[in-house]
Structure formats: structure tokens, C-alpha cells
Amino acid sequence: MNTLAVAIAIVVLIVSLKILKDISLSLLISVIGLGIVLMISPTNYLSAFVEEITDWEFWKVIITVFSIYLMGETMYKSGNSSRFVKAIERLFPEPRVSIALMPAIIGLLPMPGGAMFSAPMVKDLARADPTISNEDGLVFNYWFRHAMEFFWPLYPALVIASGISRISLNTLVIWLMPIGAVALVAGYLLMIRKPIRIRYSHFAMRELIISAWPIIAVIVLVILNQPGWLAVLGTSIVYMLINKNKKKVLVSSLKYKTFILLLTVFFYKNLVETVGIPQSMGSELTAWSIAPLTLVVLLPFLMGFMTGVTQAGVGLSLPLILSMGNGYGTLSTTILAYTFAVVGVLVSPVHLCLVLTSEYFKVEYPRIVRRIAVATLLSITASVVVFVLLKST
């Protein structure tokens, strides 16, 4: 019965999302539908909500995500993002290489629809090389930006995965780095295919370091084993305070829709745990002889594909998967599930970056998916290898 109820809730989520175009509201409707089918009492809803707002892990995720937005807004409004781009162009004269580096480095600072941030720059750079088509420009921009999402600790979805699994962000990043490295190398070998030439310039290097110092500071603090949420929060506040337009930057970084999404995702997580849905589903699926590994792969992929948002893909699937106790270990399961959530979003037709850049570069959706297919499969292969290594330890 629980498995059927969850299936109905997923269908409700898909239909609601298609009609309302709002992930948070659609998820809330789905949760209510789940409660109606399973006759969940109001007391359980209240318990789940109280548990959520009193859970320090939830608030750490909130702090981290909004600190990331604060840093991104400050960098953009201070003009440092523009200085950063110009420095990259001077240091890497080969257009294909600089085009790949641009979205990859800008991808160090996540933002919704962020591929559009670098798209105009990529288009301008592409004009310097007649062999680079509009389709090439889109694929380079899209892939190298989102390859960072496989492992970069500032991505909200990874922070959410850390909060849900209760595995430190540092540990997740260490094991996700090989997957990210494969994604980047695969992209370079399959898409760029040009030698990397560096034209060193003291001025350009200085501009690069000055414009990107907040990112560098966070990296150093995380390497020094400081809590990720504290590193991002402290750096973002200092960065905002030493720049102009503090009030405007602060207001524009307070994205209420993101807060509502996180609130809804963690409410869903606590509700399904409170009423014991994962355990019941686990028993039912075992009785039906459905392999747990199938769920570890399929649920995150489908959630990511349906919503086009990695935070939702991870937040909707991971609580269910981890609570089932599949015997593979929390770390290995989280790594594999997270990777498939990212992949689901990468090929999702409702992914904001894909929709916006497809329109901007005038390239059809099927052509984009076909161009990134091999690099995506290689990234999946890397995640399976990491999963097997972790499972066997």
C-alpha cells in the first residue's frame, strides 16, 4: 500500500508541476495527496514540521544556500565577475579552451539559470573561431558549467545531500571529485580537442586572483577542515561588507522561493520518516523482488528529470532511499544517488539552464542531449566505479 501511495504521490507531483510550474507548491500538493491516501493524521504532520524547524542540519543548509547566493550577487554587482572573465580571456588565447574555462569557473558560484550568465560571453568568444558553431557554443557552455555540479561543494544540492545523509560535505566532495574529473576530462577530449595554451600575464593573473578571492577563500577554508556552512557564511558576509550597494545585494540574495523549496523538501523528508513509509516500502519492494539498487539509481534520476532542479531531485529521493536501509552503506548510496540526480537534471527538458540556453543559441533539445550523451555515460561509469569501491570497503 505504501509503495502504491508513493507512486500516486509521484504522479500527482508530475501533473501538478506540469500545470502549476511551481516545484514547491507541487511538492506540497503531492505530500497532501500522500497523506490522504495513507490517512496520515494531522498530528504526524505537526510532528514532522516541529522536527524540521528544530533540526540544526536544516538550518545549516538554509544558511549555506543563502550565503552562496549572497556571494554570487556581490560578485556580480561589484563588477568582479566581469574582471574575472576578461582575465580568463587574456590567460587562455585559444577560443575553445577559454570558452570551456569560462562556464567551468563561473560554475564555481551556483545560481539559478546560471548557464545564461556565461552564454553571451561564450557567444562572443565563439566568433573568434569560425569552426565553433552555435551548437558547439551551447554544448561547451552547458556541459562545462554543469560538470562542476558533480562535485563542487557550493552547490546547494550537495549541501542538501550532506544534510540529509549526515555525511560531512568534505567527505562527499572527496569521493565525488573523481566523477567530476571524469566529466571535465571527457568534455575536453570529446568537445574541445585543442591543446591548452597559456599566455601568462602578471596583470591578468592579478585580476583573476583579486576578482575570485572569495571563491579561493572558501576553498582554502574547506581544505583546512572548517565546516562548509561556516566558511561560506563568513566569507560571504565579509565580501558583502567591503563592497558597495550592501542593502541591494542583501535583498537580491534573499530568494524566498528557494527558502520555501528547502522548507518543503525537508518537511517531506521528516514526514516520510515520521510515518515509517521507507521501512514499509522496503518490505513491500523486497516481497516484490525489486532490487534496491534499481531504486538507488532510478528514483533520483526520475526526480531530477521531472523537476529539472537538482535540489529537488536529491531532496525528494534521498530520504526515501537512505531510510530503506539497502545494505550498501550510506556514503556509497549517497554518492550514486546524487550522481543520478545530477544526470537526470542534465537531460531534463524542464531544466532552466537547458531551456534558456537552447532558446538563446537556437538549438533543439534532442541535439543537445545527443551531444552530451557520451560524456554523461562516462560520468555515470565513474560513479559506479566509486560506488563499487566504497561498497567493498
C-alpha angles and dihedrals in degrees: 000000000000092000091050090048092052090048090052090048090053091051089049089050092052094047093044092048091050092051102035101031088212119115098195095049092043091052091049091052089048091052091049089049089051090052093051094050093047094035092234110189123238087242090065091050090052092047091051092050094047091048090051098051092044094050112103090203089064093052092047088057091049092049093048096048094049092045088056091052090047091054092047094049092047092050092050098045094043091057092240092120090059092048089049093055093049091050091054091052092053095047097046112041096178104095095213092052095045090046090055094045094048098065092034093057095037085050087068085080109054120213133161111271086005095156086071089060092066097030097090091048091049091050091052093048091048090062088068090066118049090198091067110088127196088258091052091050092052094046093047091048095044099044101043093047094050096040084073090062091069091073116354110123096216093067109108093221091060090048089051091049089052092049095048096044093038089225114137116258090235092057093049092048093051092055095040094051095081089054091050090047091053090049092052096043092046090051091050095048096042101037113020103035094173130116115258108245120187121201101195116217123175090209094050092047091050091050091049093052095043094049094044101039095116091056091047091049093053091048092051093047093050090048088052087058097251115153108272095227092052093047092053095042095049095044093046094051093048091046092051094046095054093050134070128255092041095164094047092048093048094048094047091050093055097089105182093190090061091050091051091048092052091045090052095045094051091043088055090048093052094043096054089047093046094054094039097241096149093053092048091046090049091055092046095047091047089053089051091049094237109158113244089221089062089060093046088058103032104044098055091043093051094044091049092045094048097047102030088218121106093206090058093042091054097036095050098045108030099065090053095045097046094045091057092067097223095185096243096102129256097262097049092044093049092050093051095042092048092050093051091047089055091047091049090054092044092061097033116123089212095053105124095221092050094047095047098044093042088059093042095051093034094234123142121242098242091054091053094050091047092052095051096039099097095045089048092051091050090052090050090050090053091051091051090051091051090047092052092047092051094044092053095050 
